[in-house]
Structure formats: structure tokens, C-alpha cells
Amino acid sequence: MAKSLATDWQAQFRRISRAQAQTEAQVKSWLERIESLSPLAPRRRIRTPHGAPLSPRHPAPQLPGTWESHRLRLAPLPGELVPQLSYHLYVPASAKTRFRGPLPVVMLLHGCRQTPDDLAAGTRMNALAEHEGFIVAYPQQPLRRQLQRCWQWFDLAAGEGGREAQAVAALIETLSRRHDVREDQFYLAGMSAGAAMAAVVALRYPDRVTAVGLHSGVVVGAADNPRAGLKAMLHGSSAEPAWLLDAAGAMPGGPELPAIVVHGLDDDAVHPVNGRLLARQFLAYNQLEDRLAAFRTRGSACLPGISMKRASGAGAATWSRWWRWRG
């Protein structure tokens, strides 16, 4: 059985890698379209000082900001050999010129087999940070915790995925104390396994997250081991998404948590039904009307973005938005 399970996971990881490459290409395409439409967008290609094209493995040296490597020391758990979380930080040079004062932070969680360099190169988020004025943080899942560098969203025990969620939340708290960071504007996003872990962190620590963005993620709370996680990736879950919040350690009705969920209809690594289930989980958490319960994931030529809004207080609002695309 163990050999069979390992074979299943190896095959699935190959599919995940292909899907993440497609996701990165899609994100690059979206950013290029945004730049072409914006009158403020730079019209030149960013190159190295020697005129060489951007390197996919070293995304930051070609930009004027700083690409920093850090380690966050954590309070050790029993039996934990290396209680720390490595991360990269991109601080834009525009923070000292165009955008003076503390900046928002966007934290990105990578997918399986990825590194901060891979994610920064694939999304070009550092270049966007220079243009829009925010800091980017990239936590790194170490090989010592998971050989494929997957965040263990499927096992939320205290020593496994629960520890990883705690570490990411601790990193958010640590960065919020920097003098150049706006502590009330901390945005969390992820792709694939990173999206599932971002959902867990946001739902467990909503007081530390301003909003969350999830790309090709998996419904949370539906698995407690790798085999169940694989099943959720391939089929979603038949349980009500709101019921799974408790299994994920989340309590509905906490601080308002806007969310955007993006998923491709042709994704063969993470079934698109997971996008709808994740959106429904954030509707349930924010105590919004669930208009997605009867919405079909496949079989529609029209791919609308669906959004729900709840006004609360003086001009405040909570949004839950679900986007799907094909091709």
C-alpha cells in the first residue's frame, strides 16, 4: 500500500508541476495585458546592467530594489530540530522616491517544488511592487519538512501543517513590526499548495490578514493525511464547505476577510470544483449569502466573475469573489 501511495503522489506531483507552469504563464500574460492598458506602465524591458535578459532563477538583481534573504527563528516544539522559517523579501527602491512612508506587504506562498526565486520570476511580482509601491515576502517551505516543498495543508496537526500555518502567521507578525511596513495592510496570496495554506493561515489568523488571494487552491478541512489530500485535490469534497471550517480550525464571524479565488476550468492537477468550494468557505466565514451552492463548475461557455458584498459600518465592506477561466 505504501508503495502504491508513493507512486500516486509521484504522478500527481508531475501533474502539479505542469499545472503550476501553466499558472505562471497565465499570470505573466495578465500582467503584460495590465501593463499595456495602463498609461503609467513602463514601456521598456527591464534588463541587467550588462544588457542580458531577465534570469528566471535570479529575479531581483535586475531591479533597483533589494532582494533579501532572512530566517525567522521560532519557539521550538518537542523533537523539532530546526525551528526556523526561511524567507525572501523584496523592498522596492521606489519606497524611497515615489512612495514615502510605510508600505503594504504582499506575502506569496509558493506551490510544490517551487522556491521564492521561482515564484518571483513566474509572477513578476517584484516588478509590480516597484511600480505600485509595496513590499513582497516569500516564505520558503524547507525540504526537511516536505521533500517536494509542498505546504502540508492536508495535515493540520500541531507538528505538521498546523506548525507551518503558525510559522507563516508568526512571520506576518514579525514583518508588521518593521518601521517600513503598514501593519494594517498585509495581503496573503498563494498558488496551488500555497493557496491552500494561505487559506488556512487567513482563516486561522484573520486578525493578521487584510485580504487573501487564492489561485488553484484546494478546499481546506477536507483532509488530515496525504491520501485524503490527494482525494480532495482530484475530487473536492462532498461535505458542506461551512462544516469544514471547524475541521480547519476556523471560526466563522471573526474579523472581516475579503477574498478572491481564481481557478482554471482545465486544471488537471487540482479539480476546479475546489475553487467554488473555497469561495463558499469564505462566504461562510464572512457570513455572506451563499449564492454559489447550486452553481455548476463545468459545462458553461460563459465564465463570469461572481462577487458578493456585505456593507458593515461606515463605508466598510466584505467581498468574496470567484473567477474562472478556460484556455
TASUL-V306965 format. One record per helix or strand. SS is the DSSP state (A for helix, B for strand). FROM is the first residue (numbers start at 1). LEN is the number of residues. If there is no record, write none. Layout:
BEGIN
ss = {SS SS}
from = {FROM FROM}
len = {LEN LEN}
END
This chain:
BEGIN
ss = {A B B A B A A B A B A A B A A B A B B}
from = {2 66 84 93 103 116 125 134 161 181 193 206 211 226 241 258 273 306 316}
len = {36 8 8 3 7 8 8 7 16 11 12 3 5 10 7 7 13 7 10}
END
